[in-house]
Amino acid sequence: MYKSKFLSLALVGLLMLSTAPVSADIKTSDGSQSTPNSESTPSSDITKSSNEPTLALSSSTTLKDIPSTEASSNSNSNLNSTSQTETTSASPTIRASTTEASPNTATVTTESEFWSAIANQSITTILLASDIVANPLNRVSSESPAGSIQRNLIIDGQNHNLSYDTTAYTSQILYAGISGIDVTFQNLSMGSTAYPNNNYYGIFTINQSNVSLNIRNFSYYAANGGQPFYANGNTGSIINFYGANTFNSNGSNSGGEFVERFLTVNFKSGSNTSVYNDTPSSTAIFYSSGSMVLNLESNAKLNIKSSKNAFSYGTTTVNLQDNSYLGYEAFYGTNYKVTSPQITNSSTATFNGGLNSEIDFTSNEYPLNVSSTTINSNAMKAVYVKNNLNKVATTSNLVLKRTDSLPSQYDLNALSLDGIQSKPVSNIAYNSSLTISPTTYNNGKSFLYTNQPSINSANFNSQVGDSLSNLNATISTDFDYRKNVKVSNTRLYSDGNINSSDSQTAINTAAITPTVITTNDSTPISSDIPGGKTLYVYYNAQSGSSFAGYTIQSNWAESVVVQSKYSSLSFPDSAIMFSQPITGPFEMSSAYLVKNLGNVPVNIKPNAISDTNTNVKLVENSFSSDQQVMLSLHGVSSTSSHDWNFKNPDSTTLVINPYFTDSNSVNYSINGNYSGPLIGIQNVSYKITFNWAQ
């Protein structure tokens, strides 16, 4: 296929008086022609090429490619989160799920092997090679008290299950026998519906100092004795969560908290932890007799659903690093029934939210008591508090402090009991504090503190080339906003002020499906656009988070864009053939398809013909002697057709419409007649120059 702005066609024929067929072909070769008469093109428009390839009618010349031009385009905070210092004598050690056998590694398949490995203080790694049901009464106590761990230890389930056959719900099973050790449970599920019992001193009891417990890819189920983690508040008691972890405590006997009296709880970067707790007694998910610090590292997720009185008991500080998420949902349980759910049951709860972090507090029945709770927002994504039973969200005051100094606008949005969205507080200043009482949000069923989406920059660029006419958008925003773009052939508002309520409503309700963009990269928003067309582009930014009943977005903005023009035609690289063994007329040789690859219509016509033949004379419409030939070029489009006489071509043009239409091509063929007699093969050669213009 050859692509060019101008076309020179050379016709080289073989004419003879014979019973054998005679053939000729059209080929492309280099040639020259003066610039055709065409209308001027704006500087922003693009033309494929200014070369002038030639088409030749011949049976022996080799085709030569003409290079084509590439498709082208034409255009129009750093935050610090509070961190917790860990005082522990050993760093958490997480190893691969499969460990090579060594003298310090025990692979166990039975209960007795498991208890023996626990008791053997030289064993530092225990690998489960099968599911094990263990009775704590069978623990071994030869080297140390039964269940005592006095060294660093990894218990790797290798995706097996460990369950306890016990009814001693208030007796510890495994515990730290000395200070300064590091114990890991990984790739393990514990408990099952067949063996649902555990104990409320946790899977590993800590009554020593500077002990770290590491949990990685762990699932837990207990109906009785359902408390996964217990420490006695000793110095340096730390628990670390890695990977994906789930905890289900759901029963009516000897249940407890999720985490009790650890000083530091770390949900490590990228971890995802889910907690369900509906057990009797105990007052909170996180319990401390003094203080506790929870750290959600970057991209960590913690989801909690609990029937306890409160999220925390004791002085609790929760630090959320960049992009982390905390969700706490209080419900009226089967095994624990609370009519006044709280965030903190004693002392204070302080939440420090980092960049793009989010806190969701939900109550499924009764309004949530948020007294003694403070949230410090350092460029958080959102703080969302709601009631799922269509009651007022809270019963007390929540203190929210904006601590960042970003230019972003933060608002307090609310939903009424009827589900009507409002904005009771707009543009909360940075380094300011807001006390949120039920009257602040008009006693609605939820309120949402979040930044008003905004757009940093927006550019709309034509991208044109062969069979390509797109409009691309590059819209830059902070956070994970989605960008909505509507492209219209007409202006969508009429009052002259795009920011008016009527204009925004008109754009919102326009029956145009928006293109949704989720990155800051260049994205196509419209395709197959006619060159020179004026488009009206409307765009806004919308919160990427889903908050039921809320639409949080910026006002629609407008940009008017004129699509760049682009011209390009393609010509086939195959030959056009005709055969005529005797004198007389011949018609409609093989079709020669010329296609428009551009985004504007073009008018194409043969411009000039030269004749250099000496043996055969080219005539216009009748023969006067032998050795004469009449030829015409026949062009057919989907809308019209025409024949141009080789001797005297007229100025008629055919229109080839853009590539994305059904009328984007013209078929050319050769008609002719020649007189005789001719002796032997006669060669004829003609050069026809075509041009086109937009």
N, C-alpha and C positions, 0 to 999 in steps of 0.2 A: 504494500500500500504506500502511496506517495502523497504527501501533503504539501500544498503550496498556495501562494496568493495568485499567481498567474500560470497560464497553461499554454504551451506551444505544442501543437499536434502535427506530426509529419506523417504523411500517407505515402507508403511505398508499396505499390501493387505489382502483381505478376499477372499479366494478361497474355493469353495464348489461344490459338485455334487448335483444339486438341480434344481427344476424348478423355484425357486424364484430368483429374481435378486440379485447380489452381487455388492456392491459399495465400493469404496475407495476414499479418498480425500487427497490432498496435503496441508499441513499447514506449518506455520513458527514457529520455536522454537529456543531457544539458542543452540549453539554448538561451537565447536572450530576446527581450522584447521591451520596448519603451513602456513606461508606467502607464497603466490604463487610466481612463477617465473615471474617477470615483470621488464620492463626497469625502470631505475632510473628516478625520477621526479625532475625538478628544484625546488629550494627552494621557488620560487615565485608562483609555481603551487599549486593548491588546490585539495585535495581528500576528498570526502564527509565523508567517515567513514572507520575505519579499523576493525569494528566488523564483525563477521562471523555468520549471521543467518542461520538456517537450514530449509530446506523444507521437510516436512514429508507427506507421503501418508497414510492417516488414516481416519477412519469414526467416531472417537469419541473424538479426542483431541481438546481442545479449543485454538483458535488463540490468540497470545499474541503480542502486538505492540512493535516495536523497535523504540526508539526515533531517530529523524533525526536531523542533524546539520543545523543551520541557514545559509542562503546565506551570502557570505562574499565579501569584497572588497579588492583589492590589488593595491597599488599605485606605481606609478612611483615618509581744512584749515579755519582754522577759520578766518572769515572776518567780519568787522564791517561796516554796512551801515549807511550813514548819516541819522539822525533822526530829526524830527521837534518837538520842544517843543510847546505844545498847551496851550494857556492862556485862559481858559474859566472857568466860575464860576460853571458850571454843567457838569458832565460827560454824554456822549451820553447814552441814555436809550433805549434799544430795547427789547420789550416784545413779548410774544407769540401772535399768531394771534387771539386767542380766550381768552378774559379776562372775569373773573367772574363779574357779575353785582354788582355795588356798587353805593353809592350816587354820586360818582364822575365819573360814566360811563354813557354815553348816547348811546343807540342803536337806529339808525335812519334808516328810510325806505323812507322818502319823503324829498323833497327840504326844506320845512318849518322846519321840524325837524332838518335837517342838519344845517341850518343857525341859528336856535335857540341854538343849542348845541355849535356852534362856538362863539356866543355872550355871552354865560353863562360862566363866568370866573371861576366858581367852577367846571366845567367839565374838567377833565384831560385826559379822554379817550373817543374817539368817534368811535363807531363800525358801519360800514355800513352793513345793513342786506339785502340790495338790491342795484341794480344799481340806480344811482341818476343823474339827469340832473338839474343843478342849474344855475339860472340867478343871476349874481352879483348885479343887481339892486334890488333884493329882500333880500339883507342882512339885518340883524337886528342890530340896534344901540342903544338899550335901556340902557345897562350898560356901553358901551364903543363905540368908533367910529366903524362904520361898517367895518368888516373884521379885526379888531385889535385883536391880540393874546397877552394876558398879563399874561400868566402862562405857565408852562410846559405842553405840550399837545402831545398826540399820536392820530393820525388819522389812524385807522386800517381798510383797505378796506375789509378785510376778503375775498379777491379775487373777489371783485366787482369793478365796474367802476364808476368813478366820472367824469362827463363832464360839461363844462360850455357853456351855451347858451348866447353868448356875441359877440358883434362886437367892443367892446372897447379894442382894442389890445394894447393900450398904457397906460392902467389904471391898477394899482395894485388891486388884489382881496383880498388875505390874506397877513398880514404883521405883523412884530414884533412891538408890542406897547410899550414894555419896554425892557431894557437891561437885560442880564443875564438869559435868558430862553433857554429851550431845546425843540425843536419841531421835531416830527418824523412822516414821512409818510411811511407806510408799507403795504405790501400785497394788493396793490392797482394799478389799471390801470387808467390813466387819459387821457381823450380825445378819439375821435373815428372819423372815416370817416363821420359819421352822424353829429357829433358835433366837428368840427376840430379846433375850435378857443380857444385861450388862450391869454396871454399878455406877453410883453417882459420884465416885471419885475419879472417874474418867478412864480413858484407855491407858494412861500412864500418869500416875500420881506423883506430884512433885512437892516434897516437904524439905528440900535442900536448897542451897543457894547456887546461883550461877548455873542453872540448868536450862538448856535449850531443847525444845521439842519441835521437830520439823515434820510437817504433814504435806505430802505431795501425792496428787492423783489418788485420793482416798474417798471411800464412801462408807457411811455409817448408818446403821439402823438399830434402834432399840425401842421396845415397848415398855420395858420395866428397867429401872435403873438408868434412865436415859439422860445422861450428862456426859458429853464427850471429853471435856477438859477441866482438870482441877489442879490448882497449885495453892500453896498456903500463903502467898504474898511475900515469899522470901526474896531477898535481893537477887536481881539478875534472872528472874524467872521470865522466860521469853518463849512465845510460840510463833512459828513462821508457817504460813500457808503458801504452797507453790502449786502451780498447775490447776487442774479442775477437781473440785471437792464438793461432795454433797453430804448433808447431815439431816437425818430424819429421826427425831425423838417424839414418839407419839404413843403414849400409854398412860395408865392410871395409877402406877405404883412407883414410888421413889424416884420421881423425875427431878431434874434440876435445871440449872442454867446451861447455856451453850459453853461459855468460858467463865471460870470462876477464879479470881484472885491472882491471875497472871498480871505482872506489872506492865508488860509490853506485849502487844499482839500485832504482828506484821502480816499483812496480806501483800505478798510480794508482787513485783511488777508483772503485769499480764495475767495474774491468777484470776480464777473465777470460782467463787465460793457461794454455795446455796445452803440456807439453813431453814429447816422447818421444826418448830417446837410447840407441841401441845401436851405438856406434862403437868402434873399437879405440883403444888408448893413452889417455893422460890419466887423471887419477885422480878427478875430481869433476865435478859439474854446475856448481858455482860455484867458481872457482879464483882465489886471490889470493896474490901473493908477499908481501904484508904483511897488510892488513886490508881487509875489504869490509863494507858495510852494506846490507842489504836492507830495504826498507820496503814493507809491504803496507798500503796505505791503507784507509780504511773501506770495507767491502763488497767488497774485492778478493778474487779467487780465483786461486790458483796450484796447478795439479796437475802433478806430475812423475812420470814413470816412467822409470827409468834402470837400466842395467847397469853403471854406473861403481862404483868402490870406495866412493865417499862422496858425501854431499850437498854437502859443502864442503871446501875445502883452504885453510888459512890461518885467521887469526883472523876469525871471521864473527859478525856480530850481525844478527839478524833481528827486526824490530819489526812486530808485527801490531796494527793499529789495530782499532777497534770493528767487530765482525761480519765480520772477514776470515777467510780460510781458507787453510791450507797443507796440501797432501797430498803426501807423498813415498813412492814405492813402488820398492823395490829388487828387481831380478830377475836371474836367471842368463841372460845374453844369448846370442845367436848369435855376435856379433862381439866381445863382451867378456865374459869369464867370471870371476866373482868368487865365492869361497866364504866370504868374511867381510865382508859389507857393513857400512858404517859411516855414522855421521852426519858425523863430522869425521875427516879423514885426517891432519891436522896441526894443532897448536895447539888452540884451543877454539871451540865453537859455543854461542852464547847466544841464546835465543829469549825475547822479551818479548811476552807475549800480553795484549792489551787486552780490554775488555768484550765478552763473547759471541763471542770469536774461538775458533778451533779449529785444532789441529795433529794430523794423522794420520801416523804412521810405520808403514810396512808392509814386510815382507820376504816375497817369494813362495817362497823356498826356505830359505836358511840364517838362523839367528838373527842379529839385528841388534846390532852393537856400538855402544852408546850412551855409551861413556866420553868424558870431557871435554865432556859436553853438559849444559847447564843450561837449564831452562825456568822463567821467572818468570811466574807466573799472576796477572794483575790482573783477577780476575772473569772468567776465561775460561769458555767453554762446555764445552770438553773437551780433554784430551790422550789420544790413543788410539794404543796401540802393539800391533801384532799380527803373528803369523806365519800365513801362509796354507797352510802345508804341515803343520800340526798339530805343530809343534815349539815348543820354548820360545821366547818372543818375543825375549828379549835375552840377551846373554852378559856384560854388565857393568852398572855402576851408572849410573842416570840421576838427576840431582839436580833435584828439583822444589820450587820455593819459592812458597808462597802469599803474595802481597804485598798483597792487598786487605783491607779491613776490613769487608766486608759481613756481615750476619748469616746469610747462606746457609751451609748445611752442605755441605762438600765431602768426598767419600769416594773411596777407591781400590777399584775393583771389579776382578774378575778372572774369566777363564774357564779352567778346567782343560783338560788335553788331551782330556778326555772331554766337554767342553762344559758343565760344571756351573758356574753362576754363584756367586760368593762375594764377600764384602766384607772383604778382609784388613785394611784400615785404614779406620776410621770417624771422621768428624768431625775432619778435619785443621784445626788451628787456623790463624787468619790470622796473618800475619807469622811463619810457621814454615817449616821446611825438611824435606823428606822425601827420603831417599836410597832409590831403588827398585832393589833388586837382584832377581835371579830368585827368591831365597828369599822376598822380601817378598810376591810374588804367587804363592807356592807352585809356582814353575816351570810356570806355565800358558802357554797359547798366546797370551794377550793380557791387557792390563790397561788400565783406563779410569779416568782421573781426571776427575770431573765433579761438578757440584753436585747435591745431592739435591733433586729438585723439591719445591716447597712452594707453598701457596696463601695469598695475602695476605688474601683475603676471599671470601665466598660468600653470595649472596642469591638466594632463590627466591620469585618473585612470581606471583600469579594475574593473568592477563590475560583479562578477560571482556568480552563485548559481544554484539551480535546475531550469532548463528551462530558464536560464538567462545568457546572455553573452553580456554585454554592454560596451561601452567606454564612460565615462563621462568626461565633461570638466568643470573646475572651472576657469573662467577668470575674473580677477578683474580689473575694470577701475574706473576712476572718472567720475562725471557727468552722463548723461543718455545715454551714448554711447550704440549702438548695437554692438554685436560681431558676426562676420561672421566666420563660420568654414567649411572647406572643408576636407573630409576624402578620401584618395586615396590609392589604392593598390600599386601604383608606385610613384616615385618621379616625380613632375610636371615640373621641370626645368632641364636644362642640362649644363649650363655654369659654374656651381660650385659656383656661387655667387647669393644668393637668393635676395639680394638688388639691383641687376642690373635691368635696365629698361626692358630688355628682359625677365628676370625671373619673374618680377612682372606682366608683360603683360601675360606671359604664365599661371601663376596661376589665374589671373583675368579671362581669357578667357577659362579656362578649363571647359569642359562640365559636371560640377558637381554642383548640386543644393546645395547651402550652407545651413547649419543649422544656424538660426538666434537666438541669445541668447540676452535677454534684462535684465537679472539680473546678479548679481555676485554669484549666487548660483550654485551648481553642477547641470549640465544639460546633459542628454544623447545626444550624437552626432552620435552614430552608435550602431546597435544592431545585435544580432545573428552572432557574430564574432567567427570564428574558433579559438580554443585555440592555442597559439604559432604563430599566424599570425602577420606579421609585417605591420603596418599601418603608412602612412605618413599624418600627420595632419597639415593643414595650417589655420592660423587664423589672423584676424586683427580687429581693432576697427573702427567704422564708426559713424559719427555724427548722433544722433537720430532725429535731426530736419530736416525738409524738406525745402530746399532752392532750388527753381526751377533752374535746369541746373547745379547744383553743386553736386559733390561727394567728400565729405571730409572724408578721411579715412587714417589710418596708413598703413605702408608697411605690406605686408604679412610676417608672421614668420612661422617657421617650427618646428615641434616636431616629432620624430620617436618613435613609441610606439609598444611594443610586447604584444599582448593580453595574459593574464594569462590563464593557462590550468586548467580545472576543470573536475573531474571525479565523476559520481554518476549514479547508476542504481536503478531502482525501480522494485519491485516485487509485484504482486497483493496479497491482503489479502483474496481473495475468494479461495475456494477449487478447486482442479483439480480432476475430477471424472471419474471412469470407472465402468462398470457393465458387468458381465459375468456369467450367470447361469449354463453353461455347459462347459465341457472341450473343448479345441481348441483355435484358435487364437482370439485375440481382437485387435482392431486398433483405433488409433486416439481418445483417450479420450479427454475430454474438454481442449481447448487451455489455456495455461498459458503464459501471455504476459509479457515479460521483456523489459523495456524501458530504453533508454539512456537519462538521464537528464543533462548530461554534454556537454561540447563544443568540445570534442575530440573523435575520434573513439576509441572503445574498442574491444578487442578480447576476447571472452568468450568461455569456454570449461568446460566439466566435468573433474575433476582432479583425483578423486579416489572414489572407491565404496567399502563399507564393507558389509559383509553378516553375520548375526548372527542367521539365521534361522536353526532350527534342523529338523522340520517335512517336509519342502519343500526345495528341493535342486535347487539352481540357476545354470543353465547350459547355455553354450554360443550359440550352434546352433542346437543341436539335442537331442532328448530324448533317454535315455537308459533304463528307468524304469518309474514306476508311481511316483506321487508326485514330479514332476520336473516342473520348470517354466523357460521360456526364456523371458527376458524383454529388451526393448531398449528405449532410450530417443530420441524423434524426434524433431529436431529444424529447424525452417523455418524463414529466413529473406527475405527481398524483393529482395535480389540478389543471395541467395544460400540456401541450406538445407543440413542436415546431420543426420544420425542415429548413436548413440553411444550405443554399446552393454553393458548391465549392468555387464556382467561377465568379459568383457575385453574391457573397453572403450579406444578408440584411442585418439591421441593428436590433432585431427582436431579442429580448432577454427572457430567460426562464428564472423563476424564483425558487430558491431552495431554502426552506424554512429551518429553524434551529434543530439541533440533534434530538431534542426531547419531544418533537412533533412527529406525526405520521407522514408528513410531506417533507422529509429531510434529505431527499436524494433525487437525482436525475439519471435516467438511463440513456446512454448514447449508443447509436449504432450507425452503420453505413448503408445507404441505398445507392444504386448506381445502374448504369447502362453503358455498354461500349459497342462500337461498330467493328466491323471486320472488313475484309479478312486480315488476320495478323499471322505472320509467319514466325513460328517459334515463340519462345517466352519473351514478353516485353516488360521491362521495368518502368514503373512510374513512381514519382516522388513528389509529394506536396507537403507544405508546412502551413499548419493552421494555428494561429495564436488566439487563445481565449483570455478573457479577463473577467473579473467580477468586482462588484462594489457592494457595500452595505446599503 
